[in-house]
Amino acid sequence: MNLSKRMQTLGFFVLVVAISVATNLTTNQIIKKQQESKAEQGIEVPAGYARFSKATSAMETDFTVAAELSVNAVVHVKTKSPAPQMSFPNNPFFEYFYGQPQFKQNERPMQEGSGSGVILTNDGYIVTNNHVIDKSSEIEVTLNDKRTFKAKLIGADPSSDIALIKIEADNLPIIILGNSDSLKVGEWVLAVGNPFNLTSTVTAGIVSAKARNINILGAAMKIESFIQTDAAVNPGNSGGALVNTRGELVGINTAIASQTGSYAGYSFAVPVSIVSKVVSDIRQFGVVQRAVLGVEISDINDQLAKEKKLKTMSGAYVGKVGEESAAKKAGVKEGDIINNVNGVAVKSVAELQEQIGRYRPGDKITINVVRNNEESKLKVELKNRQGNTEVVSSNSNTTDVLGATFEALNEKERAKLELDYGVEIKSITKGKLAELGIKPGFIILKINNQIIKEADDVQTAVDNAMNNGLQEKVLFIAGVYPNGKVTYYAVNLAE
């Protein structure tokens, strides 16, 4: 191309740029004049209109800084656990016809699992999902620099699907905790993890929704207030980081909505506001200190609003208030609508559960209730699920209704008794178990056909039975005494 043609091409390019700039300026001027004209006429101008009038052409978003700040602090978590084996029926007549069941096979095959984790401290505390490490006998962590460590479980919380593990290492890279409350729908986020064993994978998307309840957790006191995104998340991403464009941790990737088991456009993360509370409790107490209001709540839909003649659709509707509960003592009544906790508006059950989940038993909060279409404030001292404000221990657990303390079998005890799991009754006081003649030392293996591995599993079984909506509140307990005698009990909680 000769010089003349080059000059012509350059001149054309300059002209196009000039026209584009002029057009953009003209558009903004027109919008501004329209806005001023509407204001002069007394016409309300939407808030977003003013922001749009000041905007120029969209700037390209750069994710490289956020990716660099987070990718080294996300680890690959690999687990090994015993493969499922045939379980014995919880039928009292099974032993009569078929003899005592065999609790342990000589050769038990192992199965492997994989997920992700996020380094929280430079001395090796790592957060992941409970379902990633659940029932595992071995946990291995591989860092982004390919170093591998054995990890130990510090504690887990099925109610939020969060677990804390620890490796012995120093000077590890960490992710700074962000503020999930400040996330806005439409904001860019990155998912960092190890999908399909593809280590150190980063995907991008936007926040699609907040406080999403998708009913995937099976715990009796589950907290589901997920951040929904359209960042690609697949099996192996569980336990990985959801970060904002500043590289700050805003959530732990937990689930996908899919009919195939692979990414279909929707992924969900536990907000860091919940994660940090759970991790803090596990480190300090060994178990989460769960605060409860003691109410049965539901979201408000059009049908409920018409039936109860409600004038608002925002908040959590109180269907029942538990006796001797924190809510009862504070003055909450059936039919109230709770719409605010300590100055934070709550529009749904998920948002209320998220807010209450940030506190511990004994904490004092203020809630707003709407009663007879009038709003008032109530002071509440939160309680634990046993109805008091005491700290719950991770080593043992007491259920008042059963009248016993429980402790999980350690590895040595399991090997001696040739059991894969079990929770021993350490002591018996006045209660349901004493009435049945159950003695200390009895090892509970299953309750209502659910495997019992930890002391908390007993309480969960009681909670599930009490909240199953059925008139019969019964625990079918299967277990064994140290002498090998297999025994079955039925505990009627309703009597």
Residue pairs with C-beta under 8 A, 6 or more apart in sequence:
1 9
24 56
24 57
28 53
28 54
28 56
31 49
31 52
31 53
32 53
35 45
35 49
35 50
35 53
38 44
38 45
39 45
61 188
61 245
63 188
63 190
63 202
63 204
63 245
65 245
65 246
65 247
66 190
66 243
66 244
66 245
66 246
66 247
67 190
67 192
67 202
67 247
68 247
69 175
69 176
69 243
69 246
69 247
70 175
70 190
70 192
70 202
70 241
70 243
70 247
70 249
71 144
71 192
71 200
71 202
72 143
72 144
72 145
72 173
73 118
73 119
73 144
73 172
73 173
73 174
73 175
73 241
74 116
74 117
74 118
74 119
74 144
74 175
74 192
74 193
74 194
74 200
74 240
74 241
75 116
75 117
75 118
75 119
75 126
75 141
75 142
75 143
75 144
76 114
76 116
76 117
76 141
76 142
76 194
76 197
76 199
77 114
77 115
77 116
77 117
77 126
77 128
77 132
77 133
77 139
77 140
77 141
77 151
77 165
77 239
78 112
78 113
78 114
78 139
78 140
78 141
78 142
79 112
79 113
79 114
79 115
79 132
79 133
79 136
79 138
79 139
79 140
80 110
80 111
80 112
80 113
80 136
80 137
80 138
81 110
81 111
81 113
81 135
81 136
81 137
81 138
82 108
82 109
82 110
82 111
82 135
82 137
82 420
83 108
83 109
83 110
83 111
85 105
85 108
87 446
87 449
87 451
88 94
88 101
88 478
90 446
90 448
90 449
90 476
90 478
90 488
91 488
92 488
94 101
95 101
95 486
100 484
100 486
101 486
103 418
103 419
103 420
103 445
103 480
104 418
104 419
104 420
108 420
110 137
113 132
113 136
114 194
114 197
114 235
114 236
115 128
115 129
115 132
115 133
115 193
115 194
115 236
115 237
115 238
115 239
115 240
116 128
116 132
116 192
116 193
116 194
116 236
116 237
116 238
116 239
116 240
116 241
116 253
117 126
117 127
117 128
117 132
117 141
117 165
117 239
117 240
118 126
118 127
118 128
118 175
118 239
118 240
118 241
118 249
118 252
119 125
119 126
119 172
119 173
119 174
119 175
120 126
120 127
120 174
120 175
120 177
120 279
121 172
121 174
122 170
122 171
122 172
122 173
122 174
123 169
123 170
123 172
124 149
124 166
124 167
124 168
124 169
124 170
124 172
125 154
125 164
125 165
125 166
125 279
125 283
126 141
126 151
126 164
126 165
126 166
126 167
127 162
127 163
127 164
127 239
127 252
127 275
127 279
128 162
128 163
128 164
128 165
128 238
128 239
128 252
129 161
129 162
129 163
129 238
129 239
129 252
129 254
130 156
130 157
130 158
130 160
130 161
130 162
130 163
131 161
131 238
132 163
132 238
132 239
133 139
133 153
133 156
133 163
133 165
134 156
134 158
134 163
135 453
136 153
138 150
139 150
139 151
139 152
139 153
139 165
140 148
140 149
140 150
140 151
141 148
141 149
141 150
141 151
141 165
141 167
142 148
142 199
143 149
143 172
144 173
144 199
144 200
147 169
149 167
149 168
149 169
150 167
151 165
151 166
151 167
152 165
152 166
153 163
153 164
153 165
154 164
154 165
154 166
154 282
154 283
154 286
155 163
155 164
155 282
155 283
155 286
155 287
155 288
155 394
156 162
156 163
156 164
156 282
157 163
157 278
157 282
157 287
157 288
158 217
158 218
158 219
158 222
158 460
159 217
159 219
159 220
159 221
159 222
159 223
159 288
159 290
160 217
160 222
160 223
160 270
160 274
160 275
160 278
160 288
160 357
161 217
161 254
161 270
162 252
162 270
162 274
162 275
162 278
162 279
164 278
164 279
164 282
164 283
175 241
175 243
175 247
175 248
175 249
176 247
176 248
176 249
177 248
177 249
177 272
177 276
178 243
178 244
178 246
178 248
178 249
178 250
178 272
179 248
179 250
179 272
179 273
180 227
180 250
180 251
180 271
180 272
180 273
181 271
181 273
181 344
183 189
183 207
183 210
183 227
183 244
183 250
184 207
185 206
185 207
185 208
185 209
185 210
186 206
186 207
187 206
187 207
187 244
187 245
188 204
188 205
188 206
188 244
188 245
189 204
189 205
189 206
189 207
189 227
189 229
189 231
189 242
189 243
189 244
189 245
189 250
189 251
190 202
190 203
190 204
190 231
190 241
190 242
190 243
190 244
190 245
191 202
191 203
191 204
191 205
191 229
191 231
191 232
191 233
191 237
191 240
191 241
191 242
191 253
191 267
191 269
192 200
192 201
192 202
192 240
192 241
192 242
192 243
193 201
193 233
193 236
193 237
193 238
193 239
193 240
193 241
193 253
194 200
194 201
194 236
194 237
194 240
195 201
195 232
195 233
195 234
195 235
195 236
195 237
196 234
196 235
196 236
197 236
198 236
201 237
203 231
203 232
203 233
204 231
205 229
205 230
205 231
205 232
205 267
206 229
206 230
206 231
207 227
207 228
207 229
208 228
208 229
208 230
208 266
209 227
209 228
210 225
210 227
210 228
210 271
211 225
211 226
211 347
211 348
211 350
211 351
211 354
212 224
212 225
212 226
212 227
212 228
212 268
212 350
213 224
213 225
213 226
213 348
213 349
213 350
214 224
214 226
214 255
214 257
214 268
215 224
216 224
216 255
217 223
217 224
219 460
220 460
220 463
220 464
220 467
221 290
221 292
221 385
221 463
223 274
223 353
223 354
223 357
224 350
224 353
225 271
225 274
225 350
225 351
225 353
225 354
225 357
226 254
226 255
226 268
226 269
226 270
226 271
227 242
227 250
227 251
227 268
227 269
227 270
227 271
228 266
228 267
228 268
229 242
229 267
229 268
229 269
230 265
230 266
230 267
231 242
231 267
232 263
232 267
233 240
233 253
233 256
233 263
233 267
234 256
234 262
234 263
235 261
235 262
237 253
237 267
238 253
238 254
238 255
239 252
239 253
239 254
240 252
240 253
241 249
241 251
241 252
241 253
242 249
242 250
242 251
242 252
242 253
242 269
243 249
243 250
244 250
249 272
249 275
250 269
250 271
250 272
251 269
251 270
251 271
251 272
251 275
252 269
252 270
252 272
252 275
253 267
253 268
253 269
254 268
254 269
254 270
255 267
255 268
256 262
256 263
256 264
256 266
256 267
256 268
257 264
257 265
257 266
257 267
257 268
258 264
258 266
271 354
273 354
273 358
274 354
274 357
274 358
277 288
277 357
277 358
278 288
281 287
281 288
281 289
281 360
282 288
285 391
285 392
285 393
285 394
286 393
286 394
286 395
287 392
287 393
287 394
287 456
289 360
289 361
289 384
289 391
289 392
290 357
290 361
290 384
290 385
290 392
291 356
291 357
291 359
291 360
291 361
291 363
291 382
291 383
291 384
292 325
292 326
292 356
292 361
292 382
292 383
292 384
292 385
293 325
293 326
293 327
293 332
293 356
293 380
293 382
294 321
294 322
294 324
294 325
294 326
294 327
294 328
294 383
294 387
295 318
295 319
295 320
295 321
295 322
295 325
295 327
295 332
295 338
296 318
296 319
296 320
296 321
296 322
297 316
297 317
297 318
297 319
297 338
297 349
297 352
298 304
298 316
298 317
298 319
298 349
299 316
299 317
299 348
299 349
300 310
300 312
300 313
300 314
300 315
300 316
300 317
300 337
301 313
302 313
304 310
304 317
305 311
305 312
305 313
308 317
308 335
310 317
310 337
310 373
311 373
312 337
312 339
312 370
312 373
314 339
314 345
314 347
315 337
315 338
315 339
315 346
315 347
315 348
315 352
315 370
316 337
316 338
316 339
316 346
316 348
316 349
316 351
316 352
317 335
317 336
317 337
318 327
318 332
318 333
318 334
318 335
318 336
318 337
318 338
318 369
319 334
320 334
321 327
321 328
321 332
321 333
321 334
322 328
324 387
325 383
325 387
326 380
326 381
326 382
326 383
327 380
329 380
329 381
330 367
330 378
330 379
330 380
330 381
331 378
332 338
332 367
332 369
332 378
332 380
333 371
335 371
336 369
336 370
336 371
337 369
337 370
337 371
338 346
338 352
338 367
338 368
338 369
339 345
339 346
339 347
339 368
339 369
339 370
339 375
340 346
340 367
340 368
341 352
341 355
341 356
341 365
341 366
341 367
341 368
342 355
342 365
342 366
342 367
343 366
344 355
345 351
346 352
346 355
356 382
359 365
359 382
360 382
361 382
361 383
361 384
361 388
361 389
361 390
361 391
362 381
362 382
362 389
363 381
363 382
364 379
364 380
364 381
364 382
365 379
365 380
365 382
366 377
366 378
366 379
366 380
367 377
367 378
367 380
368 375
368 376
368 377
368 378
369 375
369 376
369 377
369 378
381 389
382 389
383 389
384 390
384 392
385 459
385 463
386 392
386 398
386 399
386 400
387 400
395 407
395 455
396 405
396 406
396 407
396 426
396 455
397 405
397 406
397 455
397 456
397 458
397 459
398 404
398 405
398 406
399 406
399 458
399 459
399 462
400 431
401 431
401 432
401 462
401 493
402 431
402 432
402 433
402 458
402 462
402 491
403 428
403 429
403 430
403 431
403 432
403 433
403 434
404 425
404 426
404 427
404 428
404 429
404 431
404 433
404 434
404 438
405 425
405 426
405 427
406 423
406 424
406 425
406 426
406 444
406 455
406 458
407 423
407 424
407 426
407 455
408 422
408 423
408 424
408 453
408 454
408 455
409 417
409 419
409 421
409 422
409 423
409 424
409 443
413 424
414 420
414 421
414 422
417 443
417 480
417 482
419 443
419 445
419 480
421 445
421 451
421 452
421 453
422 443
422 444
422 445
422 452
422 453
422 479
422 480
423 443
423 444
423 452
423 453
423 454
423 455
423 457
423 458
424 441
424 442
424 443
424 444
425 433
425 438
425 439
425 440
425 441
425 442
425 443
425 444
426 440
427 440
428 434
428 438
428 439
428 440
432 491
432 492
432 493
433 491
436 489
436 491
438 489
439 481
441 481
441 482
442 479
442 480
442 481
442 487
443 479
443 480
443 481
443 482
444 452
444 458
444 477
444 478
444 479
445 451
445 452
445 478
445 479
445 480
446 452
446 477
446 478
446 479
447 457
447 458
447 461
447 475
447 476
447 477
447 478
448 461
448 464
448 465
448 475
448 476
449 476
450 457
450 461
451 457
452 458
452 461
461 475
462 475
462 493
465 473
465 474
465 475
465 493
466 473
466 493
471 494
472 492
472 494
473 492
473 493
473 494
474 490
474 491
474 492
474 493
474 494
475 489
475 490
475 491
475 493
476 488
476 489
476 490
477 488
477 489
477 490
477 491
478 486
478 487
478 488
479 486
479 487
479 488
479 489
480 486
480 487
481 487
